[in-house]
Amino acid sequence: MQALSFLVDALLGLCGLAFLLRLLLQGVRADFRNPVVRGIVQLTNPVIIPLRRLLPAAGRIDTASVVAVIAVTALRLLALGALAPADLPSGPAFLRLLLVELARLLLQSYLYLILLHAITSFISQDGRSPGRSVLASLCEPLLRPVRRRLPSPGGFDLSPLFVLLAIQALLLVIR
């Protein structure tokens, strides 16, 4: 039963991550000619395109992607609740749990994205790879304001460290 729970958690977690990445990439106006971005779009299109017929965009917000992230996260919680011996909360308690899971998904995604961005900046300095440009598109909106306020001792950018610490603190608060 633990193996099944793990598989359900991993597969639905990856689906939720794919929809969240699509939503975030749209929010930062990433280059959709980038092969990495195109791959995420093609992976999520079978769900997003039919949803867009039902749910038009609200300004710059792609409501179909928002609904997909929420629906997959709710499905993950329901599936894990059905597989676990513990009772799944209902009503407002489930909504609160769903909001916490969505916040956790967003924060953990950014934690790993910023960590990857920092590591790849040490490994590859040219920044022309498709993966690096996607990471920069997603992470720079969070790192840039911190970078402006922090000194860079010895030319080292400490903004990822401080943003990662803030994300970890927020994850502890919502846990």
C-alpha positions in Angstrom: 0.0 0.0 0.0 2.9 2.3 0.7 4.3 1.8 -2.8 0.9 2.6 -4.3 0.7 5.8 -2.2 4.2 6.8 -3.3 3.4 6.2 -7.0 0.1 8.2 -6.8 1.8 11.0 -4.8 4.8 11.2 -7.3 2.7 11.0 -10.5 0.0 13.5 -9.5 2.7 15.7 -7.9 4.6 15.8 -11.2 1.4 16.5 -13.1 0.6 19.4 -10.7 4.2 20.7 -11.1 3.9 20.6 -14.9 0.7 22.7 -14.8 2.2 25.1 -12.2 5.3 25.5 -14.4 3.1 26.3 -17.3 1.2 28.9 -15.3 4.4 30.5 -13.9 6.0 30.6 -17.4 3.0 32.4 -18.7 3.1 34.8 -15.8 6.8 35.7 -16.3 6.2 35.8 -20.1 8.9 33.3 -20.9 10.1 32.8 -24.4 7.6 30.2 -25.7 10.0 29.4 -28.6 12.4 27.8 -26.1 12.4 24.0 -26.4 12.0 23.5 -22.7 9.0 25.7 -22.5 7.6 24.2 -25.7 7.9 20.7 -24.1 6.0 21.8 -21.0 3.3 23.4 -23.1 3.0 20.3 -25.3 2.9 18.1 -22.2 0.0 20.1 -20.6 -1.9 20.9 -23.8 -4.2 17.8 -23.7 -5.8 19.2 -20.5 -5.4 22.9 -21.0 -6.8 23.3 -24.5 -10.2 21.7 -23.6 -10.3 23.7 -20.4 -9.7 26.9 -22.3 -12.9 26.3 -24.3 -14.8 26.3 -21.0 -12.8 28.9 -19.1 -11.6 32.0 -20.9 -8.5 33.9 -19.6 -9.1 36.6 -17.0 -6.8 39.3 -18.2 -3.2 37.9 -18.1 -4.2 35.0 -15.9 -4.8 31.7 -17.7 -7.7 30.4 -15.7 -7.5 27.0 -17.4 -4.0 26.5 -16.0 -5.1 27.7 -12.6 -8.0 25.3 -12.5 -5.7 22.5 -13.7 -3.2 23.1 -10.9 -6.0 23.2 -8.3 -7.8 20.2 -9.7 -4.7 18.0 -9.8 -3.7 19.0 -6.3 -7.2 18.3 -5.0 -7.2 14.9 -6.9 -3.8 14.1 -5.3 -5.1 14.9 -1.8 -8.3 12.8 -2.4 -6.4 9.9 -3.8 -3.9 9.9 -1.0 -6.7 10.2 1.5 -8.4 7.2 0.0 -5.3 5.1 0.2 -4.3 6.2 3.7 -6.0 4.8 6.8 -6.6 8.3 8.2 -9.8 10.2 7.5 -9.7 13.0 4.9 -11.1 16.3 6.2 -14.2 17.6 4.5 -15.6 21.0 3.7 -13.7 24.0 5.0 -10.9 21.8 6.5 -10.3 20.2 3.0 -10.2 23.7 1.4 -7.7 24.8 4.0 -5.6 21.7 3.3 -5.8 22.3 -0.4 -4.6 25.9 0.0 -1.7 24.8 2.1 -0.8 22.1 -0.4 -0.9 24.7 -3.3 1.3 27.1 -1.3 3.7 24.2 -0.5 3.8 23.2 -4.1 4.6 26.7 -5.2 7.2 27.3 -2.5 8.9 23.9 -3.0 9.0 24.4 -6.8 10.7 27.8 -6.4 13.1 26.3 -3.8 14.3 23.8 -6.3 14.2 26.2 -9.3 16.3 28.8 -7.4 18.7 26.1 -6.2 19.1 24.8 -9.8 19.5 28.3 -11.1 22.3 29.0 -8.6 24.1 25.7 -9.3 23.9 26.1 -13.0 25.2 29.7 -12.8 28.4 28.3 -11.3 28.7 25.4 -13.8 27.9 27.2 -17.1 28.6 30.9 -17.3 27.4 31.6 -20.9 23.7 31.3 -20.0 22.6 30.5 -23.6 21.3 27.0 -22.8 17.5 26.6 -23.0 17.3 25.3 -19.5 19.3 28.1 -18.0 17.2 30.7 -19.8 14.0 29.1 -18.4 15.4 29.1 -14.9 16.5 32.7 -15.3 13.0 33.7 -16.5 11.3 32.0 -13.5 13.8 33.0 -10.8 14.9 36.5 -11.7 11.6 38.1 -10.6 12.2 36.8 -7.1 16.0 37.3 -7.0 16.2 40.8 -8.6 14.6 42.8 -5.8 16.8 41.0 -3.2 19.9 41.5 -5.3 19.3 45.2 -5.5 19.2 45.5 -1.7 22.2 43.2 -0.9 25.9 44.0 -1.4 27.8 41.4 -3.5 30.9 40.7 -1.5 33.7 39.6 -3.7 31.4 39.5 -6.7 29.3 36.7 -5.2 25.5 37.0 -5.6 24.0 36.2 -2.3 20.4 36.8 -3.3 19.7 33.1 -3.9 20.8 32.2 -0.4 18.5 34.8 1.2 15.5 33.9 -1.0 16.1 30.2 -0.2 16.2 31.0 3.5 12.9 33.0 3.2 11.2 30.1 1.3 12.4 27.6 3.9 11.0 29.8 6.7 7.6 30.1 4.8 7.5 26.3 4.4 8.1 25.9 8.1 5.3 28.4 8.8 2.7 26.7 6.6 3.7 23.2 7.8 
